[in-house]
C-alpha cells in the first residue's frame, strides 16, 4: 500500500535517522523525490559530524559564568508600562463604580411652560399645551393666577388676537 501524499518533513527526518514507520519507509523506497530528500539530509548530517568546531577558550567560560551570575542576582528590569497600570486600573474601577451606582429610573425633567401669558392661541390650538401633564397648576403653565392677571399685560395686538381666538372657540362650541 503506497501513501497518497508525500510524507511530511518530520517523517522524512525520521527516515534519515532510521526511525520512520513502515509505511514511510515503503514510500521512500518507491518515490525518487522523497528518497533524494532523505539522502540530502543524511549527507548534511555526515558533514556536520565531520566538521570540527574549536572548543571555546577558558576565558569565554569564565565570562559566561560571570554574566549569568550577574543576570540572576540583578533585580528584574522595570517595565516601561509599570507607571500606567495603576492609573488605568483605578480609572476602570471608577468607571465601573459610576455605572453600577447610577440610578436607573431617572425622572424626566420638568416640562417647560407650554403657554406663556402672551400666547395668542387658544389652549386647544396650542400644540405645546398637550405636552403639559394635567396635574400641573395653571399658574405654573402661564405664569399668572387668574384670567384678569394674564390679560392685563397683553398689548393691543395680542388682545385683539386673543378676542378673535375666543370668538372662534365659542362659535365652534355652539356648532357642536
C-alpha positions in Angstrom: 0.0 0.0 0.0 1.5 3.4 -1.0 0.8 6.7 0.6 -1.3 9.1 -1.5 0.7 12.2 -0.4 4.3 12.6 0.3 5.3 12.3 3.9 5.9 15.4 5.9 9.4 16.8 6.8 9.3 15.2 10.2 8.6 11.7 8.8 11.4 12.2 6.2 13.8 13.3 9.0 12.8 10.1 11.0 13.6 8.1 7.8 17.1 9.8 7.6 17.8 8.6 11.2 16.3 5.2 10.5 13.4 5.7 12.9 10.5 6.0 10.4 7.4 3.9 10.3 7.0 1.0 7.9 4.6 3.0 5.6 7.1 5.9 5.4 9.9 3.5 4.6 7.9 1.9 1.8 7.1 5.3 0.3 10.7 6.5 0.4 11.8 3.3 -1.3 9.2 3.8 -4.1 9.4 7.6 -4.5 12.5 9.0 -6.1 11.8 12.6 -4.9 11.4 11.5 -1.2 14.5 9.2 -1.4 16.5 12.2 -2.7 15.4 14.4 0.2 16.3 11.7 2.7 19.7 11.2 1.0 20.3 15.0 1.2 19.5 15.0 4.9 21.9 12.1 5.5 24.7 13.9 3.6 24.2 17.1 5.6 24.3 15.1 8.9 27.5 13.4 7.9 29.1 16.8 7.1 28.1 18.2 10.4 29.5 15.1 12.2 32.8 15.5 10.3 33.1 19.3 11.0 35.5 20.3 13.7 34.4 23.2 15.9 37.1 24.6 18.2 36.5 24.5 21.9 35.9 28.0 23.3 38.8 29.3 25.4 38.6 29.1 29.2 38.2 32.9 29.3 34.9 32.6 27.5 33.5 30.2 30.1 34.6 32.5 32.9 33.0 35.5 31.3 29.9 33.4 30.5 29.5 32.3 34.2 30.0 35.8 35.4 27.3 37.2 33.1 24.8 34.5 34.0 25.5 35.1 37.8 25.1 38.9 37.5 21.9 38.4 35.5 20.5 36.1 38.1 21.5 38.4 41.0 20.2 41.6 39.4 16.7 42.8 40.2 14.2 42.3 37.4 14.2 45.1 34.9 11.4 47.6 35.4 8.8 47.5 32.7 8.1 50.7 30.8 4.4 50.5 31.3 4.5 49.9 35.1 3.5 53.5 35.7 0.5 53.1 33.5 -1.1 50.0 35.1 -2.2 51.5 38.4 -3.9 54.7 36.9 -5.6 52.6 34.2 -6.9 50.2 36.8 -8.2 53.0 39.0 -9.9 54.7 36.1 -11.6 51.4 35.1 -12.7 50.8 38.7 -14.1 54.3 38.9 -16.0 53.9 35.7 -17.5 50.6 36.7 -18.5 52.1 40.1 -20.2 55.1 38.5 -22.1 52.9 36.0 -23.1 50.5 38.7 -24.4 53.1 41.1 -26.2 55.4 38.7 -29.9 55.4 39.3 -31.7 53.5 36.5 -35.1 55.2 36.9 -34.1 58.8 36.4 -37.2 61.1 36.4 -37.8 63.1 33.3 -37.0 66.8 33.5 -39.9 69.1 34.3 -41.6 70.3 31.2 -41.2 73.9 30.2 -44.3 76.1 30.4 -46.4 75.3 27.5 -48.3 78.5 27.1 -47.0 81.9 28.1 -49.1 84.9 29.1 -48.6 86.4 25.7 -49.8 83.4 23.7 -52.4 84.4 21.1 -53.6 80.8 20.5 -56.4 79.3 22.5 -55.4 76.3 24.6 -57.0 73.8 22.2 -54.9 75.1 19.2 -51.6 75.5 21.1 -49.7 72.3 20.2 -47.3 72.6 23.1 -50.1 72.6 25.6 -50.7 68.9 25.1 -47.2 68.1 26.4 -48.0 69.5 29.9 -49.4 67.0 32.3 -52.9 67.8 33.7 -51.6 67.7 37.3 -49.5 70.9 36.7 -51.2 74.0 38.2 -52.3 76.7 35.8 -50.0 79.3 37.5 -47.0 77.1 36.6 -48.2 76.9 32.9 -49.0 80.5 32.1 -47.3 82.4 35.0 -50.4 84.1 36.4 -53.1 83.2 39.0 -56.3 84.2 37.1 -57.5 85.4 33.7 -57.5 89.0 34.6 -53.9 88.9 35.6 -53.0 87.1 32.4 -54.9 89.6 30.2 -53.7 92.7 31.9 -50.3 92.7 30.3 -51.3 92.0 26.8 -50.6 94.5 24.0 -53.4 95.8 21.8 -52.5 93.4 19.0 -52.3 90.5 21.4 -55.7 91.5 23.0 -57.4 91.5 19.5 -55.9 88.1 18.6 -57.0 86.8 22.0 -60.5 88.1 21.5 -60.7 86.7 17.9 -59.5 83.3 19.2 -62.1 83.3 22.0 -64.9 84.2 19.5 -63.8 81.3 17.2 -63.7 78.9 20.1 -67.2 79.9 21.2 -68.5 79.6 17.6 -67.0 76.2 17.3 -68.5 75.0 20.6 -72.0 76.3 19.6 -71.8 74.3 16.4 -71.4 71.1 18.4 
